[in-house]
Amino acid sequence: MLRLPVRCVLWGCLLTAVLPEPPTACRENQYQVNNQCCNLCPPGERLENECVDGTNTKCLPCSNGEFLDTWNRETRCHQHKYCDPNLGLQVQREGTSETDTTCTCQEGQHCISDACDSCAPHSSCPVGFGVRQKATEVSDTICEPCPDGFFSNVSSAVESCHPWTRCPGPEESPGVDSHGAGGRVRCPLGVRLYPQGDQEANR
């Protein structure tokens, strides 16, 4: 019979006492506490008490104005976002116990950051410039100078450049409206027809 040295036997006992037991494999939506698998709280609820000695995790619903959007072990729910009207914001979608409030800009304004924490009024294109791209909820107006043969005599956030109007005189001329009835077409400010030719130019 093979006898092991007493030292080997003692070391084996010592290693058995020091090395921890292999961790328990928990299922999805669970977490481990003292070698016991506890259930996570579902979205819309927070942790009240962890599971102990075989008892289930105790969760409580988030209060009004709060939310949690994932399976969790949080002891507090998150507050819904506040859409501050003083920053140009308004509510796009009300929050629930499982989702946060979504904000958007008030009409005529756009976000000034990716997070859209505040908004600014749409820019107007000055005289001599037209709108190339109208502003949206997330981008400002894009302006462009009016090219030759086009004009803009107003500051606007929606109007593009208009083509010159042909006029035989410096003020106004007879014309036909869109319905075919006779009418008067007023020349835009700063536009006239050269007396000796058929080309328009700035006055």
C-alpha positions as CSV (number, residue, x, y, z in Angstrom):
1,M,0.0,0.0,0.0
2,L,1.4,3.4,-1.1
3,R,1.6,5.9,1.8
4,L,1.5,9.6,1.0
5,P,3.6,11.9,3.1
6,V,1.7,13.7,5.8
7,R,2.7,17.1,4.3
8,C,0.9,16.3,1.0
9,V,-2.2,15.4,2.9
10,L,-2.1,18.6,4.8
11,W,-1.5,20.7,1.7
12,G,-4.5,19.0,0.0
13,C,-6.8,19.9,2.9
14,L,-5.4,23.5,2.9
15,L,-6.1,24.0,-0.9
16,T,-9.6,22.6,-0.5
17,A,-10.3,25.1,2.2
18,V,-8.8,28.1,0.4
19,L,-10.0,27.6,-3.2
20,P,-13.6,28.9,-3.7
21,E,-16.4,26.8,-5.1
22,P,-17.0,27.3,-8.9
23,P,-19.5,30.1,-9.5
24,T,-23.1,29.2,-10.1
25,A,-24.3,29.8,-13.6
26,C,-27.3,32.1,-13.6
27,R,-29.9,32.3,-16.3
28,E,-30.6,35.4,-18.4
29,N,-32.2,38.3,-16.5
30,Q,-30.6,37.0,-13.2
31,Y,-27.6,38.0,-11.2
32,Q,-25.6,36.3,-8.5
33,V,-25.6,37.1,-4.8
34,N,-23.7,34.9,-2.3
35,N,-23.7,31.9,-4.7
36,Q,-27.5,32.4,-5.2
37,C,-29.1,33.5,-8.5
38,C,-31.6,36.4,-8.0
39,N,-34.0,37.6,-10.6
40,L,-33.5,41.1,-12.1
41,C,-36.4,43.5,-11.9
42,P,-38.2,44.0,-15.2
43,P,-38.4,47.4,-17.0
44,G,-40.7,49.8,-15.2
45,E,-39.8,48.4,-11.7
46,R,-36.9,48.9,-9.2
47,L,-35.3,46.6,-6.7
48,E,-36.7,46.7,-3.2
49,N,-35.1,43.5,-1.6
50,E,-32.7,41.0,-3.1
51,C,-33.5,37.3,-2.9
52,V,-32.3,35.6,0.3
53,D,-32.3,31.8,1.1
54,G,-34.6,30.8,-1.7
55,T,-36.9,33.8,-1.5
56,N,-37.6,35.7,-4.8
57,T,-36.4,39.2,-5.6
58,K,-38.8,41.9,-4.4
59,C,-39.4,44.7,-7.0
60,L,-41.6,47.8,-6.9
61,P,-43.1,49.8,-9.8
62,C,-41.6,53.1,-10.6
63,S,-43.5,56.1,-9.3
64,N,-45.3,58.6,-11.6
65,G,-42.8,60.7,-13.5
66,E,-40.1,58.0,-13.3
67,F,-38.9,55.1,-15.5
68,L,-36.4,52.2,-15.9
69,D,-36.1,50.9,-19.5
70,T,-34.0,47.7,-18.9
71,W,-33.9,44.6,-16.7
72,N,-32.1,45.9,-13.6
73,R,-31.2,45.8,-9.9
74,E,-31.4,49.6,-9.5
75,T,-32.8,50.8,-6.2
76,R,-34.1,54.0,-7.7
77,C,-35.9,54.8,-10.9
78,H,-34.8,57.6,-13.3
79,Q,-36.7,60.9,-13.5
80,H,-38.4,61.7,-16.8
81,K,-36.8,64.3,-18.9
82,Y,-38.2,67.8,-18.6
83,C,-38.9,69.6,-21.9
84,D,-38.2,73.2,-20.8
85,P,-40.3,75.7,-22.9
86,N,-37.8,78.5,-21.9
87,L,-35.3,76.6,-24.0
88,G,-37.7,76.2,-26.9
89,L,-38.6,72.6,-26.1
90,Q,-42.0,70.9,-26.1
91,V,-43.1,67.3,-25.4
92,Q,-43.1,65.0,-28.4
93,R,-44.0,61.8,-26.6
94,E,-44.9,61.5,-22.9
95,G,-42.8,59.1,-20.9
96,T,-44.0,55.9,-19.3
97,S,-42.7,53.7,-16.5
98,E,-40.6,52.0,-19.1
99,T,-39.6,54.9,-21.4
100,D,-38.3,58.4,-21.0
101,T,-40.1,61.5,-22.2
102,T,-39.1,62.6,-25.7
103,C,-38.7,66.3,-26.4
104,T,-38.7,68.3,-29.7
105,C,-38.3,71.9,-30.7
106,Q,-41.3,74.3,-30.8
107,E,-42.5,75.3,-34.2
108,G,-40.0,77.7,-36.0
109,Q,-37.0,76.4,-34.0
110,H,-34.4,73.7,-34.3
111,C,-32.0,71.7,-32.1
112,I,-28.6,73.2,-31.5
113,S,-27.0,70.0,-30.3
114,D,-27.2,66.3,-30.9
115,A,-28.8,65.8,-27.6
116,C,-31.4,68.5,-28.4
117,D,-31.2,70.0,-24.9
118,S,-32.2,73.4,-26.3
119,C,-33.4,75.0,-29.5
120,A,-32.9,78.2,-31.5
121,P,-35.2,80.1,-33.9
122,H,-34.7,79.3,-37.6
123,S,-32.4,81.8,-39.4
124,S,-33.8,84.0,-42.1
125,C,-31.9,84.6,-45.4
126,P,-31.2,88.3,-45.9
127,V,-32.1,90.4,-48.9
128,G,-30.2,89.2,-51.9
129,F,-30.1,85.6,-50.6
130,G,-32.7,82.8,-51.1
131,V,-33.4,79.6,-49.2
132,R,-31.5,76.6,-50.6
133,Q,-32.7,74.3,-47.9
134,K,-35.5,74.9,-45.4
135,A,-34.8,74.4,-41.7
136,T,-36.0,71.2,-39.9
137,E,-36.4,70.2,-36.3
138,V,-32.7,69.3,-36.2
139,S,-31.0,71.7,-38.7
140,D,-31.0,75.5,-39.5
141,T,-31.9,77.2,-42.7
142,I,-29.3,77.1,-45.5
143,C,-29.1,80.2,-47.6
144,E,-27.5,80.9,-51.0
145,P,-26.8,84.2,-52.9
146,C,-29.3,84.8,-55.7
147,P,-27.6,84.1,-59.1
148,D,-27.7,86.4,-62.1
149,G,-31.3,86.7,-63.3
150,F,-32.8,86.1,-59.9
151,F,-33.5,88.3,-56.9
152,S,-34.8,88.4,-53.3
153,N,-36.0,91.7,-51.8
154,V,-37.2,90.3,-48.5
155,S,-35.6,88.6,-45.5
156,S,-37.2,85.1,-45.2
157,A,-36.7,81.6,-43.8
158,V,-38.8,79.9,-46.5
159,E,-38.6,81.8,-49.8
160,S,-36.1,81.0,-52.5
161,C,-34.7,83.5,-55.1
162,H,-37.3,84.6,-57.7
163,P,-36.6,85.1,-61.4
164,W,-36.5,88.7,-62.7
165,T,-39.8,90.0,-64.1
166,R,-39.7,91.5,-67.7
167,C,-41.1,95.0,-67.7
168,P,-41.2,97.5,-70.6
169,G,-41.1,100.4,-68.2
170,P,-39.5,101.2,-64.8
171,E,-42.6,100.7,-62.7
172,E,-45.2,98.3,-64.0
173,S,-46.6,96.7,-67.1
174,P,-49.8,95.0,-68.4
175,G,-49.9,91.3,-67.9
176,V,-52.0,88.2,-67.5
177,D,-52.5,86.5,-64.1
178,S,-52.5,82.8,-63.6
179,H,-56.2,82.5,-64.3
180,G,-56.0,84.2,-67.7
181,A,-57.6,87.5,-66.7
182,G,-56.0,90.8,-67.5
183,G,-54.1,92.4,-64.7
184,R,-51.1,94.5,-63.7
185,V,-47.7,92.9,-63.0
186,R,-45.6,95.1,-60.7
187,C,-41.8,94.9,-61.3
188,P,-39.7,93.9,-58.3
189,L,-37.8,96.7,-56.6
190,G,-34.4,97.2,-58.3
191,V,-35.3,95.5,-61.6
192,R,-36.0,97.2,-65.0
193,L,-35.6,96.5,-68.7
194,Y,-32.8,98.3,-70.5
195,P,-34.6,100.8,-72.9
196,Q,-32.3,99.9,-75.8
197,G,-32.5,96.1,-75.5
198,D,-34.3,93.1,-74.2
199,Q,-32.1,92.3,-71.2
200,E,-33.0,93.0,-67.6
201,A,-30.6,94.6,-65.2
202,N,-30.4,96.0,-61.6
203,R,-31.5,99.6,-61.4
